[in-house]
Amino acid sequence: MTNFKTGGPWITRFAPSPTGALHLGNVRTAILNHLLAKQSGGKFLLRLEDTDQERSTFAAEAAILWSMSWLGLVPDEPVRHQSLRLDLYRRAVASLMAEGQAYPCFCTDAELEQDRKEAAAKNLPPRYSGRCARMSADERAEKLNRGDAHAIRFRLPKKAEVGFTDLIKGQVSIPAGAFGDFVLLRSNGWPSYNLAVVVDDADMGVNLVLRGEDHLTNTARQILLYAALRRTAPSFAHHGLLMDADGKKLSKRSGALSIPECMEMGLEPLAVVQYLASLSGALPTKNIFASRDEMARAFNPFALGRGNAVMSLDELNALSARVFRATDLADQVHELDESLSAGNSWHDIDPRTRRHLLASLRENAANMQELRALLPLFTEKETRFTPSALTELAASLPVLAALDHAMSEHNPDASLQKDDASAVLRHISKEAGVKGRQLYHPIRLALTGSDSGPELATLLSLLPAALIRERTQTVLNIFSHRNHKE
């Protein structure tokens, strides 16, 4: 019996429609296909299902390709576009027509809508009534000769149900009554989803279709099409869906987080990949992986859960912060070197201090965006103060005077060691007669203008002694001038 281990190497695919940005719900499917293909020594393919002429856009296509690149989900072959493969679909339909397994349907939209209403009134699933399947050959020929608009439908074989072995769910049976004769080609000559998928997967050599369980009925339709076209059907595996906290399916329409939004939030792409894969149960959640290859080696498809998974943005943010802080320091220094403008004061710092500064600051940041926001506090010559900060500083001048006095005894061109910084704080506490927040907060404000940041001893060790004195004296001078005028 075929399973994930005996059936490989797996050739998988991800096939989004370029009608909008990728969101976490469908990207999860891409990630599972990518990791399984790599884990089994197979291939991961990408196909753009752009047959919806009204909704498909080049902008959406570009966003999908950029999102896949950002996530590191690079296909092993060139990207396919369904819009460039119309001849394949038409040839397939012609062969089905020749064998009587497909027929033209002349039903109008109004007639089909009436059929749907009648089915709903009887609490039946919407399915085609078979009106045109019962049409006489003469009547059909007359309409075709007249040039009446028509679609092409697949003629369902006389089967009570369609059964297959799902590599996740086990044996699955779909009643044939769940759907009727379905459309293969629309009246405009463009293929339906089910026809294009079958023709493409067979042509691309896909041997495993791994997707959400909301495609189960489509799978039954497609299995019938494979048999009619005399093509070997791939294996199928249907995972549970990604749900929000309210138990609703995560989708573009329900406001699911898109990949461009993940980028804007500063999430780490490796964290997004790991988090979504771990929600399926096939990847450990405690470890932090240094690469997608590491994830592929640890990926266990037998652990893929049948149930739905619940998405938690807080958990994703927490994992992303862990990944960010575990990233190689040299890589992050290089990223800052490349991304910050030539005039940024970051470039005035020697390489060793840059590394030391980054190592300390990233413990107080969840992503590179937050770290960039902290950098000016340590690299710019001037500090900016809010009115409330100035009010607090005005009441804390003895603390700042003690800090200035303590730093006068240190080499202005050097930075303090952490032990020396702790000793300086003890000295200030004794000289100014304060401790706790009354000691720490005014020093932090004077040196950075911010309420938060690294622990104070770390802060003092990050700044050169001369810069500490310069910023401290700037504040003392502000109030000295004010007191002089008074």
Stockholm file with secondary structure:
# STOCKHOLM 1.0

chainA/1-486         MTNFKTGGPWITRFAPSPTGALHLGNVRTAILNHLLAKQSGGKFLLRLEDTDQERSTFAAEAAILWSMSWLGLVPDEPVRHQSLRLDLYRRAVASLMAEGQAYPCFCTDAELEQDRKEAAAKNLPPRYSGRCARMSADERAEKLNRGDAHAIRFRLPKKAEVGFTDLIKGQVSIPAGAFGDFVLLRSNGWPSYNLAVVVDDADMGVNLVLRGEDHLTNTARQILLYAALRRTAPSFAHHGLLMDADGKKLSKRSGALSIPECMEMGLEPLAVVQYLASLSGALPTKNIFASRDEMARAFNPFALGRGNAVMSLDELNALSARVFRATDLADQVHELDESLSAGNSWHDIDPRTRRHLLASLRENAANMQELRALLPLFTEKETRFTPSALTELAASLPVLAALDHAMSEHNPDASLQKDDASAVLRHISKEAGVKGRQLYHPIRLALTGSDSGPELATLLSLLPAALIRERTQTVLNIFSHRNHKE
#=GR chainA/1-486 SS CCCTTTSCSCEEEECCCSSSCCBHHHHHHHHHHHHHHHHTTCEEEEEECCCCTTTCCHHHHHHHHHHHHHHTCCCSSCCEEGGGCHHHHHHHHHHHHHTTSEEEECCCHHHHHHHHHHHHHTTCCCCCCCTGGGCCHHHHHHHHHHTCCCEEEECCCSCSEEEEEETTTEEEEEEGGGCCSCEEECTTSCBCHHHHHHHHHHHHTCCEEEEEGGGHHHHHHHHHHHHHTTCCCCEEEEECCEECTTSCBCCTTTTCCBHHHHHHHTCCHHHHHHHHHHHTTSSCSSSCCSSHHHHHHHCCGGGCCSSCEECCHHHHHHHHHHHHHHSCHHHHHHHHHHHSCTTSGGGGSCHHHHHHHHHHHGGGCSSHHHHHHHTHHHHCSCCCCCHHHHHHHHTTHHHHHHHHHHHTTSCTTSBCCHHHHHHHHHHHHHHHTCCTHHHHHHHHHHHHSCSCCSCHHHHHHHSBHHHHHHHHHHHHHHHHHHHHHC
#=GC SS_cons         CCCTTTSCSCEEEECCCSSSCCBHHHHHHHHHHHHHHHHTTCEEEEEECCCCTTTCCHHHHHHHHHHHHHHTCCCSSCCEEGGGCHHHHHHHHHHHHHTTSEEEECCCHHHHHHHHHHHHHTTCCCCCCCTGGGCCHHHHHHHHHHTCCCEEEECCCSCSEEEEEETTTEEEEEEGGGCCSCEEECTTSCBCHHHHHHHHHHHHTCCEEEEEGGGHHHHHHHHHHHHHTTCCCCEEEEECCEECTTSCBCCTTTTCCBHHHHHHHTCCHHHHHHHHHHHTTSSCSSSCCSSHHHHHHHCCGGGCCSSCEECCHHHHHHHHHHHHHHSCHHHHHHHHHHHSCTTSGGGGSCHHHHHHHHHHHGGGCSSHHHHHHHTHHHHCSCCCCCHHHHHHHHTTHHHHHHHHHHHTTSCTTSBCCHHHHHHHHHHHHHHHTCCTHHHHHHHHHHHHSCSCCSCHHHHHHHSBHHHHHHHHHHHHHHHHHHHHHC
//
